[in-house]
């Protein structure tokens, strides 16, 4: 049986415990920040450019994520700034930068003894026409049905990738609003002005475009939707 190994390595930035490796389990959260009299984060850095509560790393439905906790100088993943107060899914070898490189960490997520496994061959483009089923190419953000690529609007795409990212877990109406309609957020404390009927209509259109696989998007009564694949 393979064991999941998840940890952070500190590439830059002095922390109060002098650690260079921080283990993460599937039932704990890691608070990154600068320690003070009333607060000692799980990983406490010394740099004064780091906010007291800078970022949080956690796990939900097997997906590890990081949230920038409204820090003053921001958080970047692989040199790209992430939105504040919004979960960002982490992948193995992602580089986490706090406060413009004042602290740099690497996220590690792999399976022990993974070298013993036989890997699947990658999909070749000249073989796509012979594929059968629903093919989701995360790297290229492509969706193919029986070898034919389907084209989605920006809202269709936003909804699908949100549901796919959290597949097997219920996604609330509020989370759908925030992720699919961020342009309708007028103030940080408010939710987008989007009604249930607009969400339901978007789900209806996406189901139709997915054809026979549209039934994989299931309704969670009085809560939201879930991708059950």
N, C-alpha and C positions, 0 to 999 in steps of 0.2 A: 504493500500500500504506500502511495506517495504522500509525503507530508508537505503541507503548505508552509512556506517560509516567507515572512513579510517583515521588513525592517527598514529603518532609515539609516543612512550613513551620512555623517556630517563632513562635508568637504571644506567648508570655510565657516568660521564663526565660533568664538570661544563660548562655551557654556559652563555654568556653575558646577556641574557634576563632572566635568572633564571627560564626558563620554564621547566616543566617535561612532557608536552604533546603538540604535534604539529599536528594540523589538516591538512589534505590533501584533496583537492577537485579535481574533474576530469578535471579541466581546469587550474591548476597551477603546477609549478615545485618547488621543494625544494632543494636549494643548501646547502650542508653541508660542513663546512670548518672552518678555523681559520681566524678571522677578522684581518684586518690591516687598515692602513690609507686610502688606495685606494680601499678597498674591504670589504664589510660587508655581508657575506653569510646570507641566510634566518635563518639558525641555526648556530650561531657562537660560536665555542668552544674555550676554553682558552688553552688547552694542546698544547705545541709546537711540539708534535709528529704528530699533525693533519696538513695536508697540507692546504694552503690557499683555494684552490678549490679541496676539497677532493673527494666528491661524489655528484651525482645528483639523485633525486627521481622524476619520472614523470609518466605519464599515456598515453597509446596509445591503442585505440580500446578496452577500458575497462580493459586493463592489466596494472597493476602498476609495475614499474621496477626501478632498481637502476643501475647507471653506475659509476664505479670508474674512476675518471677524471685524470688518470695517477698520482695518489698520490704517495708519496715517500714510505710510509709504508703499503699501501694496504688496501683492504676491504675484510671482510669475511662474509659469510652468513651461519649460523649454523655451525661454526667452519671450513668452507671450503672456501679457497681463491677463489675469482672470477677474471675472466680475466679483464685486464684494458681496458677501453674505449669500452666495449661491454655490451649492456643491459642484465640484469639478472632479470627475472620475479620474483616478490615477492609474497609470500603466507601468509595468516593469521598466526600470531605468529612466523614468521621468526625472528631470532636474527641477527641483523646487528652489526658487530664489526669493528671499524675503528682503524687503527694503532695498531694492535695486542692487542686489548682490552683497549686502552686508552679511547675510547668512546664505550659504548654499548647501543644499542637501540632495541626496539621491534616494528615490523610492525604489525599493527592491521587492519584487513579488514573483516567486518562482516555486517550483515543486522539486523537492529533494529527489535525487535519483532520476531526474528528468532525462538524463543522457541515456538511460536504459530503454526509453520509449522509442518506437519507430514512428517518425513523423509522416504526416500526410503530404503528398506532393502538392505544390501550389497549382491553382487553376490557371491554365494557359488560355490566352485570349482566343486562339483558333479552335479551342475545344468548347467554348461557351455555348455554341449552337446545339451541342449534343447533351447539355445538362438538363436534368429533370428535377423539378421541385422549386422550392423557394430558396434562392441563393442570396445571402446578405454579405456583401464585401465591405467590411468596416473601413479598411484603409482607403478605398476609393469612394466610399459613401455611395455605393451602387446597390440596387435591388433588382434581381432578375427572377422572372417566373418562367420556368421551363426554357431557360437560355435566352429569354428576351428581356432586355432592360426596360423597366417601367419608369416613366417620368412623373415626378411629383412637384407640386408647387412648393414654395418656401414654407408655408404653413403645414402642408402635408409632411414635408421632410422633418420639420421641427418636432411634430407630434410623433412620427414614427421612430425617430432616433431617441426621443425621450422614453418612449415605451420599450424600445429595444434595449436601451441602457439599463433599464430596471425590469427586464423581462422576468416574469414569474412573481413579480411584486405589484401590488395595487398602487396606482399613481393617482393622487387626489386631484379633484377639479382645480383647487388652488395652485397646485404644482404645475398643472398643464397651462393654466392662465399665465403664470409667471414666466415659464420657459418658452411658450409659443407666441405670446403677445407682449414681450417686454417693452415694446414701443408705447404701450398704453399705460405704463406706470408713470404717473405724474409726480408722485412723491415717494421717497424711499419707504415710508411706513404704509403705503397704500398698495392694494392689489390691483391688477389691470381691470379696466372696465369691460369685462367680457361675461356674457350671460351663458347659462347652461345650454340654451338652445343653439348658440353659436358653436360651442364645443361639440355638442351632439351632431350637428350638421357636418363639422369637420371630420369627425369619426366616421360618419356615414359615407362621405366621399372617399376617405382613405380605404375603408373596407371594400368599396366598389373597385378601386384601382388595384387592390391586392387580389381580386378575383376570389377563387376558391379558398385562398388563405386569409381572406378578410375575417372569417369567423374566429381567427386566433385572437382578435381584439375583443375581449369580453368585458361586459359591463359589470362593475362592482356597485351594487345598489347603494344609493345615498352617499357614495364616496367618490367614484371616478371610474377609471378603466385599467385594464391589465393586458399585456401581451403574453398569451399563454402558448409558448412554443418551446 
